[in-house]
Amino acid sequence: MQERNRPNSCCQPSGSAHQNGPAYALYYQTETLFNTAANSSIDITQTAEETAGAFYSDGSQVQILRPGTYHIVYTVNLPAETVVTTTFALQANRQAIEGTSRAVAKTGADTPTTITGETILEVCAPVAVRVVSTALLDVTGEEDEVLATLFIQQLGK
């Protein structure tokens, strides 16, 4: 795994699995947004779209299985009544991805808040991507309210 601004010497696609079109996936979480501990991944358990064979999600992280260049975007939607002070960020193989951290200090008197972060990531070997929170979360939204999304799109091989 390499970030885009570093030299790309390891990513040389080969084999028939890499002859397919660009891969993409959209995962989301409705109604309840939580993690099991501070500094751990938030669960994003629902799948809207996913290119078969390119990703694997267990709900707490997504494995990107194909080498290539990926645009990764996360969004967290906090309802108006939510009270939380935390930092959200993307991690790859449990390492912070530079530039994706977003601090939020929200009181229940606020309006709804949307937090988003994104990166371009070079993937040379399977990598596990996840959205983390520095604080323990237990956020409840309305029925079918989307509280988090994780979008991954392959830009090139």
N, C-alpha and C positions, 0 to 999 in steps of 0.2 A: 504494500500500500504506500502510495506517495501522494502528497498534495500537489496540485497543478504547478505551483511555482518552483518545484524542484525538478532536476533533470529526470527524464523518463527513460531509464535504461532497462527496466525489468519487464515492461509490458509489450510482449511480442505475441499477438494472437496467433494461434495455430490450431489446426484440427477442424472437423466439421461442425462442432458445437459453436464455433465462432463465426460461421458463415450465415447465421440467422440475422434478421433485422435487429435494430436497436431494442433493447429491453426496457421495460418500464413497470412500475408498481405504485399503487396508491393504497395505503393502509390508514385506518381511522379508528377513533374510539368515541363512542357515544355514552351519554348519561352519567358515567362515573369515570373519573380520572384519578389514578392512584399509583403509588409505588410502595414497595415493601420496607424501604429504609431510606434515610437521607443519603444523598449521593448515589442513588441507584436509578435504574431505568424506569420510565413510566410505561405502563402497559398500553399498547396500541394493538388491539387484538382482532380487529375486523378488516377484511380485505375487500376493496372495491374492484381493483384490477391488479393483475400480476402476470407477467410473461412467464409461461411455464418453463421450468428448468433453469431460470436465471436467478431466482431468489428463493430463500426459505425463511419463513417467519415463525417464531414460537410465541409471539405476542409481546415479549419483552425486548427482542432485538430482531433485526432482519439481516440475514446473511446474503451478501452479493456474491454470486457464484461465478460470474463471467468476468474475465479481465476487460478493462476498458476505462473510459472517462465518463464519470457520472455527475449529474447535477442532482443534489440532494437538498430538499426543503422540508423543514418541519414548521408546524403551526400549532400553537396552544391557545385555546379560547377559554378565558376565565369568566364565568357568569358574574353579574353585578354584585351579588351578595358574598362572593368569595373573599376571604381574608388570607393572604399568604405573602411571605417574603422569601424569595428563592432566586436561584439562577438556573435557567434552562440552557442546555447545550447539546450539541451532537458529539458523540464519541464514535471512534472506529477502533475496534479491538480494545475497548476500555480505555482508550487514550483520547484526550480532548482534541477536537478539531479546531484549530485556531480560527478565530473570527466568528464562531457560531454561538458564543455565550451571550445570553440576554438576561440582565437582572430585572427583577420586578418586585416592587413593594406595593401591595394592593390592600386597601381597606374595604370593608363591606359597604361603605358609603359610596364607593366609586361606581362608575358605569362599567359595563362589560369591557374586558381588555383582551386584545389579541397580541400575541408574541410570536415572532417568526425569525427563523435563522436559516441560512443556506450556505452551501459550499460546492466547489467543484473538486471531485476526488478522483485520483488515478488509482485504479484497482489492478494489481498484478496477480494476486492470489485471493482466494475467498477471504472476505472481510466481514466482520459483524458490526453493524451500525445500529446505534440506539440513541434515543432522546433521554437525557438524564435531568434530574432536579436535585439541587443541593439540599432541599428541605423535604421532609415527609409530606406527601400530598394525599388528600382525600377530598376531592372536589365532586360535587353532585350537580348535574345540570338537569334540564327538562328532558322528558322522554324524547328520544331520537335526536337530541341536541349533540352536534359534533363538537367534542372538546379538544381533540388533537388529531392531526394528520401527519403522515410521513410520506412524501412523494419522492420517488427515485426514478430518474430518466437517464438512460445511457446516451451519451452524446457522440461517442466514437469508440473505436476499438483500439 
